[in-house]
């Protein structure tokens, strides 16, 4: 399928947009020229957003965390969405800027920066695991399914979970660590059971050593000791339009790399 017959979507946890711009973000954007780019962990506050413009992307939307320099999501689009909404409509989840939804004619595009379950507490459990898996995940899935009653959904972002052992370099030593607990993996399985398709695994079911995040420590990226925790998932209704899904692992500028989805117009 030729490129002009598909829509190119990119998602990237930039780990600070200001820092990423100092590391070639704008050149990356010009080179890749996606129709829409979704960002996570922008670390931009509401008082700073007017400082940002991006050539070729007149439509720019933000959901900023109340805490400065923390979390946050954004969407850059070449075309104007029908509507844009911040959050998922539940107050206890709304102060960290984690979800942004843009409605396009054929689908809702939802970008998410899923809460990290964080380091272990005194009980040797990730500190935020219960909030993440018992509160956030069920409420977020309910939100996605509510959107699906209107039109299909494209979900992208840093989901902070490696679903299967194939999705991280060292599964055996990470079984109880944030991002690879049984509880988090179970929540991702529930997303798939609810009718969403992991596009990368749909097209590349057996590909190994394909990661989207690497620790800054111990030369992990150079040695490709990573995790696949950034995703594009789509409603089953869009599965026939799936053209391409890939991980742009050569793109630097963050501890994550971008992921890409192309769907037929």
Backbone bond lengths (Angstrom), bond angles and torsions (degrees), N, CA, C in turn:
res aa  C-N    CA-C-N  psi(-1)  N-CA   C-N-CA  omega(-1)  CA-C   N-CA-C  phi
1 X - - - 1.466 - - 1.526 109.10 -
2 X 1.298 117.44 131.43 1.454 120.35 -177.88 1.515 110.39 -72.76
3 X 1.310 114.69 154.41 1.461 119.87 -172.57 1.520 111.91 -61.85
4 X 1.341 117.30 -34.62 1.457 118.60 -176.29 1.523 112.67 -73.69
5 X 1.324 117.48 -5.08 1.456 120.63 176.63 1.521 111.66 -102.81
6 X 1.311 116.38 8.80 1.462 119.51 176.88 1.516 109.99 -132.94
7 X 1.310 114.99 156.95 1.459 122.23 176.48 1.525 108.18 -99.01
8 X 1.323 115.93 130.15 1.464 121.60 -178.06 1.523 109.60 -102.67
9 X 1.312 115.66 119.17 1.457 122.85 179.35 1.521 109.08 -115.93
10 X 1.312 116.52 137.58 1.459 121.36 176.02 1.525 109.77 -124.69
11 X 1.320 115.66 150.05 1.457 122.31 175.72 1.515 107.77 -135.51
12 X 1.362 115.56 139.08 1.467 118.81 -176.87 1.523 110.20 -152.94
13 X 1.307 115.86 125.91 1.463 121.24 167.28 1.524 105.96 -83.19
14 X 1.330 115.73 107.57 1.465 120.39 -172.61 1.526 112.94 -87.73
15 X 1.339 117.55 -8.10 1.463 121.47 180.00 1.533 110.70 51.51
16 X 1.329 114.72 50.65 1.462 121.54 -178.74 1.522 111.37 102.48
17 X 1.318 116.65 104.91 1.463 120.17 -175.51 1.519 112.28 -66.76
18 X 1.324 117.18 -38.12 1.470 119.07 178.82 1.523 110.78 -62.62
19 X 1.321 116.33 -41.40 1.465 120.03 177.62 1.521 110.77 -65.29
20 X 1.340 116.81 -40.93 1.463 120.17 -179.13 1.523 111.69 -63.96
21 X 1.333 117.02 -35.49 1.472 119.42 179.77 1.527 111.75 -66.78
22 X 1.316 116.21 -25.11 1.462 119.75 176.16 1.529 111.91 -79.70
23 X 1.332 115.31 -9.14 1.469 120.71 -177.06 1.527 111.85 -115.27
24 X 1.339 117.42 22.19 1.455 119.90 173.06 1.502 116.34 98.44
25 X 1.337 118.16 16.83 1.464 120.85 -178.09 1.525 111.99 -57.35
26 X 1.324 117.34 -45.34 1.466 119.88 -175.90 1.523 111.63 -66.76
27 X 1.320 117.49 -35.46 1.466 120.42 175.30 1.522 110.43 -65.48
28 X 1.333 116.46 -41.33 1.462 121.18 176.12 1.528 110.85 -58.52
29 X 1.319 116.45 -45.20 1.459 121.12 -178.56 1.523 111.04 -63.22
30 X 1.331 116.75 -43.18 1.465 120.63 179.75 1.527 110.94 -66.05
31 X 1.303 116.89 -38.68 1.467 120.76 -178.03 1.524 111.64 -71.00
32 X 1.324 116.80 -44.45 1.459 120.80 -176.51 1.524 112.48 -79.68
33 X 1.330 116.73 -36.10 1.472 123.52 177.12 1.526 113.34 46.75
34 X 1.335 118.25 53.58 1.463 118.94 178.34 1.528 110.57 -68.72
35 X 1.321 115.79 159.38 1.464 119.28 173.31 1.520 110.49 -68.34
36 X 1.332 115.67 -37.73 1.463 121.67 177.28 1.523 108.32 -141.34
37 X 1.312 116.00 138.92 1.460 122.29 174.54 1.523 108.65 -122.28
38 X 1.321 115.89 125.02 1.459 121.90 176.80 1.524 109.16 -105.15
39 X 1.316 116.34 135.80 1.456 121.69 -177.50 1.521 110.61 -121.02
40 X 1.321 114.80 145.46 1.454 121.04 172.61 1.529 109.02 -126.63
41 X 1.309 114.16 159.20 1.462 123.05 -178.69 1.537 110.55 52.90
42 X 1.321 114.42 50.77 1.465 119.80 179.31 1.522 112.37 -67.96
43 X 1.327 116.59 -30.89 1.473 123.29 -177.90 1.531 111.66 58.86
44 X 1.332 115.64 32.99 1.462 121.98 179.06 1.524 108.67 -109.23
45 X 1.318 117.08 137.05 1.464 121.50 177.67 1.525 109.92 -100.15
46 X 1.327 115.56 163.16 1.462 120.93 -174.37 1.530 113.03 -56.74
47 X 1.324 116.95 -32.14 1.459 119.55 -177.34 1.525 112.95 -74.73
48 X 1.331 117.69 -5.93 1.468 121.00 -177.34 1.523 113.80 -108.91
49 X 1.320 117.55 -12.07 1.469 118.32 -168.62 1.525 113.14 -65.64
50 X 1.323 117.98 -27.40 1.465 119.27 -179.59 1.523 112.18 -68.18
51 X 1.315 117.82 -13.40 1.460 121.35 179.05 1.532 112.37 -77.02
52 X 1.325 116.91 -11.19 1.462 120.23 -170.34 1.527 112.14 -105.55
53 X 1.315 115.17 126.73 1.458 123.03 169.07 1.530 107.06 -138.17
54 X 1.329 115.82 151.66 1.458 121.07 -179.79 1.524 108.50 -136.63
55 X 1.312 116.07 123.48 1.460 121.33 -176.11 1.524 110.56 -59.04
56 X 1.325 115.52 130.00 1.458 120.99 179.30 1.513 114.46 89.41
57 X 1.338 116.57 -4.38 1.466 120.90 -177.28 1.525 109.49 -128.05
58 X 1.337 116.05 80.47 1.460 119.34 -176.97 1.523 113.77 -72.67
59 X 1.332 116.86 -14.65 1.466 119.99 -176.82 1.531 108.30 -110.42
60 X 1.317 114.52 112.20 1.458 122.30 -172.36 1.526 108.42 -133.74
61 X 1.325 116.00 125.56 1.458 121.25 -174.31 1.530 109.55 -130.94
62 X 1.334 115.92 147.95 1.449 122.03 -173.99 1.524 111.32 -133.49
63 X 1.318 115.29 149.84 1.463 122.03 162.49 1.519 105.60 -133.54
64 X 1.320 115.88 105.17 1.461 121.81 -172.94 1.532 110.72 -99.41
65 X 1.312 115.41 147.07 1.459 120.57 174.86 1.519 110.23 -73.57
66 X 1.316 115.75 152.14 1.462 119.55 174.52 1.527 110.94 -65.20
67 X 1.308 116.82 -36.09 1.459 122.14 178.70 1.529 109.66 -77.50
68 X 1.298 117.37 124.50 1.464 121.10 -178.08 1.523 110.70 -65.54
69 X 1.333 115.01 142.79 1.448 120.87 176.59 1.510 114.97 70.54
70 X 1.343 116.55 25.00 1.458 120.81 -172.97 1.514 110.30 -137.27
71 X 1.331 116.43 138.23 1.461 123.16 169.07 1.537 111.47 53.40
72 X 1.323 117.25 -145.69 1.459 122.30 176.57 1.521 113.65 94.62
73 X 1.340 115.11 147.12 1.455 122.96 179.07 1.529 110.01 -133.04
74 X 1.334 115.40 160.63 1.463 120.62 178.29 1.521 109.47 -153.47
75 X 1.328 115.46 156.82 1.465 122.56 175.45 1.517 108.51 -132.48
76 X 1.331 116.64 127.00 1.460 123.83 173.66 1.521 107.50 -109.77
77 X 1.335 117.41 128.56 1.459 120.18 -176.21 1.524 111.12 -136.60
78 X 1.330 115.25 143.17 1.458 120.27 175.72 1.522 111.37 -76.61
79 X 1.326 116.24 -28.51 1.466 121.34 -179.57 1.521 109.92 -118.26
80 X 1.308 115.96 154.37 1.455 120.37 -175.89 1.521 111.54 -78.72
81 X 1.336 118.45 125.40 1.458 120.34 175.06 1.526 111.28 -66.20
82 X 1.316 115.47 159.94 1.462 120.84 175.23 1.518 109.80 -66.15
83 X 1.332 116.14 -40.49 1.464 121.68 179.41 1.521 108.56 -156.54
84 X 1.312 115.73 161.20 1.466 122.40 177.06 1.519 107.83 -138.37
85 X 1.308 116.76 137.89 1.458 120.27 177.56 1.524 110.16 -135.62
86 X 1.324 114.65 145.58 1.457 121.71 177.61 1.524 109.47 -98.42
87 X 1.337 115.91 140.67 1.449 120.76 173.12 1.510 114.21 72.77
88 X 1.339 115.28 -168.01 1.467 121.24 -178.24 1.521 111.75 -122.45
89 X 1.330 116.51 8.94 1.456 119.94 173.91 1.515 115.44 83.32
90 X 1.331 117.52 17.54 1.468 121.55 177.91 1.516 107.32 -125.27
91 X 1.313 116.53 118.42 1.463 121.95 -167.08 1.523 113.49 -56.37
92 X 1.317 118.28 -39.92 1.468 119.78 -174.15 1.521 112.92 -67.39
93 X 1.333 117.09 -14.39 1.467 120.67 -179.57 1.532 112.89 -103.47
94 X 1.322 117.87 2.00 1.461 118.99 -162.89 1.525 116.62 -98.71
95 X 1.319 119.43 0.03 1.464 118.29 -173.09 1.525 114.31 -96.98
96 X 1.351 117.12 4.65 1.462 119.33 -177.89 1.524 113.30 -114.16
97 X 1.319 117.48 5.56 1.468 121.03 173.48 1.516 114.36 62.63
98 X 1.316 117.23 39.47 1.460 120.08 -168.05 1.521 115.78 -91.61
99 X 1.313 118.84 -15.29 1.469 120.21 -175.43 1.518 110.39 -134.24
100 X 1.323 115.51 136.55 1.460 122.15 176.26 1.526 107.25 -140.56
101 X 1.318 116.68 130.68 1.460 122.27 -175.74 1.517 110.44 -123.01
102 X 1.327 115.89 127.30 1.466 121.94 175.11 1.518 108.68 -115.80
103 X 1.313 115.65 129.54 1.460 120.68 179.62 1.523 109.69 -95.18
104 X 1.319 116.36 124.57 1.454 123.56 174.53 1.523 108.97 -114.52
105 X 1.322 118.94 169.62 1.470 119.02 -173.66 1.524 115.25 -55.47
106 X 1.332 117.02 -36.91 1.460 119.67 -172.97 1.521 114.78 -104.50
107 X 1.343 117.95 -7.66 1.463 120.12 -176.49 1.515 110.53 -168.19
108 X 1.326 114.53 162.45 1.462 121.60 165.02 1.524 107.75 -91.69
109 X 1.311 116.94 135.95 1.455 122.76 173.28 1.526 107.94 -107.13
110 X 1.332 116.36 116.73 1.456 122.34 -177.08 1.520 108.60 -114.40
111 X 1.318 116.66 122.48 1.455 119.63 172.85 1.523 109.13 -109.03
112 X 1.338 115.01 138.80 1.468 120.16 -173.52 1.520 110.24 -138.17
113 X 1.324 114.83 142.48 1.448 122.61 168.11 1.523 106.07 -114.96
114 X 1.314 116.12 92.08 1.458 122.27 -174.04 1.531 110.85 -64.95
115 X 1.325 117.91 137.46 1.463 119.74 179.26 1.526 112.39 -56.28
116 X 1.313 115.27 134.56 1.459 121.51 174.00 1.529 108.92 -76.96
117 X 1.315 116.15 136.84 1.464 119.43 -179.06 1.527 113.25 -72.57
118 X 1.322 116.78 -13.21 1.463 124.35 170.78 1.532 112.62 71.63
119 X 1.349 113.73 -179.27 1.454 121.26 -174.15 1.525 112.19 -70.17
120 X 1.307 115.79 165.48 1.463 121.59 -177.25 1.526 112.21 -67.02
121 X 1.332 115.09 145.29 1.459 121.13 173.92 1.527 109.48 -93.93
122 X 1.327 116.26 -167.59 1.463 120.05 -177.60 1.522 112.47 -65.48
123 X 1.340 117.22 -17.97 1.462 121.62 177.42 1.521 112.78 -95.13
124 X 1.335 115.67 10.94 1.461 122.82 178.76 1.520 112.22 61.95
125 X 1.333 114.59 34.35 1.471 121.62 173.12 1.526 108.04 -119.57
126 X 1.337 117.21 144.91 1.462 118.47 174.04 1.532 110.58 -53.98
127 X 1.328 116.80 133.32 1.463 121.96 -169.19 1.521 113.71 -59.72
128 X 1.305 117.28 -34.19 1.464 120.10 -174.98 1.532 112.24 -107.64
129 X 1.325 116.03 16.94 1.463 119.67 -174.68 1.524 112.41 -63.34
130 X 1.325 117.37 -43.88 1.466 119.45 -178.28 1.524 111.16 -65.27
131 X 1.326 116.93 -44.70 1.470 118.70 176.59 1.519 109.95 -58.74
132 X 1.317 116.39 -47.74 1.457 121.45 -177.38 1.526 112.24 -59.06
133 X 1.323 116.51 -50.37 1.462 119.46 -170.14 1.523 114.50 -91.10
134 X 1.340 117.68 -27.24 1.462 120.26 -177.17 1.530 113.40 -97.53
135 X 1.339 117.00 -20.40 1.462 120.27 -178.57 1.526 111.88 -117.09
136 X 1.323 115.86 -61.23 1.463 119.68 -175.22 1.529 112.33 -60.98
137 X 1.311 117.41 -54.62 1.470 120.44 -172.42 1.532 112.73 -60.26
138 X 1.335 119.91 -47.59 1.464 118.28 178.34 1.528 112.87 -62.86
139 X 1.329 117.03 -40.00 1.460 119.66 -179.73 1.524 111.47 -67.58
140 X 1.310 116.93 -38.75 1.465 120.26 179.70 1.528 110.92 -67.66
141 X 1.314 117.06 -41.22 1.467 119.69 177.72 1.526 110.72 -64.14
142 X 1.317 116.78 -39.83 1.472 119.64 176.24 1.523 110.66 -60.43
143 X 1.325 116.84 -40.01 1.463 121.01 177.34 1.530 110.85 -61.58
144 X 1.326 116.86 -46.67 1.459 120.21 -179.77 1.529 111.41 -61.12
145 X 1.309 116.14 -42.65 1.470 119.12 -179.49 1.526 111.38 -68.77
146 X 1.330 117.42 -29.74 1.465 119.31 175.74 1.523 110.63 -67.34
147 X 1.326 116.54 -37.90 1.471 119.26 175.29 1.520 111.02 -62.84
148 X 1.311 116.05 -39.74 1.464 120.80 -177.38 1.523 112.98 -62.89
149 X 1.308 117.71 -19.86 1.462 118.58 176.61 1.521 110.97 -69.12
150 X 1.347 116.95 -17.49 1.457 121.40 179.45 1.527 112.54 -100.13
151 X 1.326 116.70 -44.84 1.466 121.70 177.98 1.523 108.51 -165.81
152 X 1.341 118.74 166.85 1.468 120.57 -178.52 1.524 112.58 -61.55
153 X 1.333 114.86 163.43 1.461 122.27 -175.22 1.522 110.37 -123.33
154 X 1.327 115.18 136.18 1.461 122.58 165.81 1.528 106.39 -108.57
155 X 1.310 116.21 118.54 1.468 122.41 -179.76 1.520 108.50 -108.35
156 X 1.337 116.43 131.27 1.453 118.96 176.61 1.514 110.20 -142.40
157 X 1.329 114.55 161.21 1.449 118.92 173.61 1.508 113.20 138.89
158 X 1.321 113.19 -170.82 1.456 123.14 177.31 1.524 106.69 -87.51
159 X 1.320 116.57 101.87 1.455 121.05 -178.14 1.528 112.09 -88.91
160 X 1.317 116.78 -2.27 1.466 122.00 173.86 1.523 112.86 53.23
161 X 1.343 116.18 39.96 1.462 120.43 174.57 1.527 108.35 -153.58
162 X 1.308 115.16 137.12 1.460 121.63 167.76 1.525 106.40 -96.83
163 X 1.316 117.09 118.29 1.464 120.13 -169.93 1.524 112.75 -68.91
164 X 1.321 116.95 -50.67 1.456 120.46 -174.61 1.525 110.24 -124.32
165 X 1.319 116.21 169.17 1.455 119.42 -179.16 1.522 112.36 -59.58
166 X 1.305 117.61 -30.25 1.455 121.69 178.16 1.529 112.03 -65.08
167 X 1.329 116.46 -15.34 1.467 121.21 -173.30 1.526 114.11 -93.43
168 X 1.320 118.08 7.26 1.462 120.01 173.10 1.519 108.99 -151.19
169 X 1.331 115.11 156.54 1.456 119.67 -172.48 1.523 112.91 -72.85
170 X 1.341 117.03 -34.50 1.465 120.45 -174.78 1.527 111.30 -127.29
171 X 1.326 117.91 71.13 1.469 119.10 -176.82 1.521 113.54 -64.33
172 X 1.317 118.12 -36.80 1.464 120.33 -173.94 1.525 112.27 -63.23
173 X 1.317 117.00 -37.82 1.466 120.28 -176.67 1.518 112.79 -88.99
174 X 1.338 118.04 -0.15 1.471 120.99 -177.36 1.522 113.59 -117.18
175 X 1.326 117.52 10.76 1.465 120.01 -172.75 1.522 113.81 -56.67
176 X 1.317 118.75 -32.84 1.461 120.39 -178.26 1.520 112.47 -107.25
177 X 1.311 116.52 9.53 1.459 120.24 -178.49 1.520 111.66 -92.54
178 X 1.339 115.19 152.84 1.464 120.69 179.20 1.522 110.10 -53.59
179 X 1.321 115.17 132.27 1.451 121.57 -179.80 1.512 114.28 98.82
180 X 1.347 116.39 -13.09 1.467 118.73 178.34 1.523 111.63 -143.17
181 X 1.326 116.42 24.93 1.460 119.51 173.77 1.523 109.87 -73.82
182 X 1.320 115.90 157.76 1.462 119.92 177.06 1.524 110.71 -59.18
183 X 1.342 116.32 -36.67 1.464 119.99 -177.91 1.529 111.59 -65.17
184 X 1.317 116.80 -45.47 1.471 120.33 -179.53 1.520 111.03 -66.83
185 X 1.301 116.21 -43.24 1.466 119.90 178.55 1.522 110.74 -62.83
186 X 1.335 115.51 -36.22 1.452 119.19 177.30 1.518 112.39 -64.64
187 X 1.334 116.55 -36.66 1.463 119.73 177.31 1.525 111.25 -65.42
188 X 1.324 116.77 -38.93 1.471 118.30 177.19 1.529 110.30 -66.88
189 X 1.317 116.36 -39.37 1.465 119.37 175.93 1.528 110.96 -60.18
190 X 1.331 116.65 -36.98 1.467 120.29 177.76 1.520 111.26 -64.60
191 X 1.337 117.29 -35.80 1.461 121.57 175.47 1.526 110.21 -60.51
192 X 1.326 116.60 -45.58 1.466 120.45 178.75 1.524 110.78 -67.34
193 X 1.316 117.05 -40.81 1.466 120.56 179.01 1.527 111.34 -63.36
194 X 1.337 115.90 -26.72 1.468 120.45 179.87 1.526 112.04 -80.17
195 X 1.327 117.24 -0.51 1.461 119.74 173.46 1.507 115.67 111.94
196 X 1.322 117.86 8.35 1.460 119.90 177.88 1.526 110.90 -93.96
197 X 1.320 115.39 150.72 1.460 122.51 -175.43 1.525 109.14 -114.82
198 X 1.322 116.91 125.21 1.461 122.97 173.21 1.530 106.42 -75.89
199 X 1.322 116.97 102.77 1.470 120.19 -167.60 1.528 112.67 -65.16
200 X 1.332 117.38 -37.86 1.463 118.29 -179.44 1.526 110.50 -64.02
201 X 1.336 117.03 -46.45 1.462 119.65 179.86 1.533 112.25 -70.48
202 X 1.318 116.72 -27.44 1.464 119.74 176.36 1.526 110.57 -61.79
203 X 1.329 115.75 -41.09 1.468 120.17 -177.72 1.525 113.00 -92.49
204 X 1.324 116.96 -22.82 1.476 120.75 -176.22 1.536 109.20 -133.10
205 X 1.326 117.62 66.06 1.468 120.29 -170.50 1.527 114.61 -64.27
206 X 1.311 117.47 -26.63 1.463 119.65 -173.26 1.524 113.42 -115.56
207 X 1.311 118.08 5.39 1.462 120.48 -177.50 1.523 110.06 -69.74
208 X 1.319 115.62 129.59 1.463 121.55 178.99 1.526 110.11 -109.22
209 X 1.309 115.82 168.41 1.472 122.10 176.81 1.522 111.94 60.21
210 X 1.325 116.71 29.13 1.469 122.34 178.88 1.523 107.73 -109.54
211 X 1.328 116.13 103.96 1.455 121.23 -172.03 1.523 110.93 -126.74
212 X 1.341 115.42 159.02 1.469 120.27 -179.62 1.520 112.73 -122.87
213 X 1.341 117.37 -4.63 1.470 121.14 178.33 1.517 109.65 -143.22
214 X 1.330 114.22 139.31 1.463 121.41 178.41 1.522 108.50 -136.64
215 X 1.305 116.99 138.63 1.457 120.75 173.69 1.526 109.62 -61.24
216 X 1.340 114.82 149.17 1.459 119.22 174.24 1.535 111.41 -74.18
217 X 1.323 116.91 -10.03 1.457 120.01 -174.37 1.532 112.69 -88.20
218 X 1.317 114.85 151.08 1.473 123.24 167.33 1.525 113.87 57.20
219 X 1.332 116.89 30.22 1.456 119.79 177.32 1.513 113.54 60.63
220 X 1.333 116.52 34.38 1.471 120.44 -173.94 1.530 112.47 -59.66
221 X 1.323 116.54 -40.60 1.467 117.85 -177.31 1.526 111.29 -69.61
222 X 1.310 116.76 -41.74 1.458 119.92 178.67 1.527 111.27 -61.44
223 X 1.317 116.36 -32.91 1.472 121.17 179.44 1.526 112.13 -93.25
224 X 1.318 116.67 -0.09 1.470 123.87 -177.91 1.527 111.89 54.88
225 X 1.327 115.45 45.68 1.468 121.22 173.25 1.526 105.70 -96.29
226 X 1.307 116.09 85.55 1.462 120.09 -169.83 1.513 114.59 -131.01
227 X 1.338 113.24 -171.86 1.460 123.88 179.32 1.532 108.70 -135.06
228 X 1.311 117.62 145.23 1.474 121.50 169.44 1.518 107.43 -98.92
229 X 1.332 115.25 100.24 1.464 120.15 -177.48 1.530 111.89 -125.65
230 X 1.329 117.40 2.75 1.469 122.66 178.01 1.518 108.30 -110.62
231 X 1.315 116.85 132.68 1.456 120.76 -166.78 1.528 112.55 -137.80
232 X 1.319 114.55 157.40 1.458 123.90 155.85 1.526 106.61 -119.07
233 X 1.313 116.61 118.97 1.460 122.56 174.57 1.521 108.18 -118.79
234 X 1.313 116.75 142.39 1.462 120.79 -176.47 1.522 110.88 -129.75
235 X 1.323 114.86 153.44 1.458 120.22 171.31 1.529 109.69 -61.32
236 X 1.317 115.51 147.36 1.463 119.55 179.00 1.522 111.91 -57.41
237 X 1.314 116.90 -27.76 1.471 120.54 179.51 1.526 112.15 -63.08
238 X 1.331 117.37 -20.06 1.465 121.28 179.36 1.522 112.75 -98.33
239 X 1.316 117.60 -1.17 1.460 120.50 -171.80 1.530 112.05 -60.40
240 X 1.321 117.09 -36.52 1.461 119.81 -179.56 1.527 112.01 -68.25
241 X 1.331 117.17 -17.28 1.467 121.47 179.48 1.531 113.20 -94.27
242 X 1.318 116.67 0.30 1.463 120.53 -178.39 1.525 110.16 -69.31
243 X 1.323 115.74 118.81 1.455 122.02 -178.40 1.523 111.45 -103.66
244 X 1.344 116.43 -46.34 1.459 119.75 -174.29 1.519 109.19 -157.29
245 X 1.315 115.76 145.68 1.459 122.40 172.51 1.519 107.00 -144.68
246 X 1.329 115.84 127.71 1.461 118.49 -177.34 1.519 111.16 -150.08
247 X 1.323 114.45 166.40 1.459 122.97 177.86 1.522 107.58 -112.60
248 X 1.332 116.58 124.51 1.463 120.83 -176.52 1.527 109.35 -92.11
249 X 1.322 115.19 70.13 1.460 121.07 -169.81 1.524 113.52 -70.29
250 X 1.319 117.77 -13.56 1.469 120.36 179.68 1.528 112.45 -83.19
251 X 1.331 117.33 -9.65 1.463 120.78 -177.05 1.524 109.08 -83.11
252 X 1.325 115.48 122.42 1.464 121.69 -179.62 1.529 110.10 -99.96
253 X 1.332 116.28 179.05 1.453 121.16 178.26 1.508 114.47 117.72
254 X 1.338 116.79 -7.02 1.462 122.89 179.83 1.518 107.27 -155.39
255 X 1.337 116.42 169.67 1.462 118.55 171.30 1.524 111.45 -78.59
256 X 1.323 117.13 -10.03 1.460 123.59 169.75 1.527 109.12 -105.14
257 X 1.314 116.39 159.88 1.465 120.23 168.26 1.526 108.79 -115.54
258 X 1.331 117.56 162.83 1.465 119.75 179.85 1.528 111.46 -71.04
259 X 1.327 114.69 155.83 1.461 122.19 169.20 1.520 108.14 -121.72
260 X 1.331 115.63 153.39 1.469 121.12 -169.97 1.520 110.68 -130.21
261 X 1.319 114.85 144.81 1.450 122.81 173.11 1.516 108.91 -134.31
262 X 1.328 116.95 134.07 1.464 121.92 170.56 1.527 107.82 -119.55
263 X 1.328 114.73 126.87 1.459 120.27 177.83 1.525 108.92 -125.19
264 X 1.319 115.86 145.17 1.457 121.68 -178.28 1.511 110.91 -64.31
265 X 1.312 115.69 141.93 1.462 120.38 177.89 1.527 109.92 -77.32
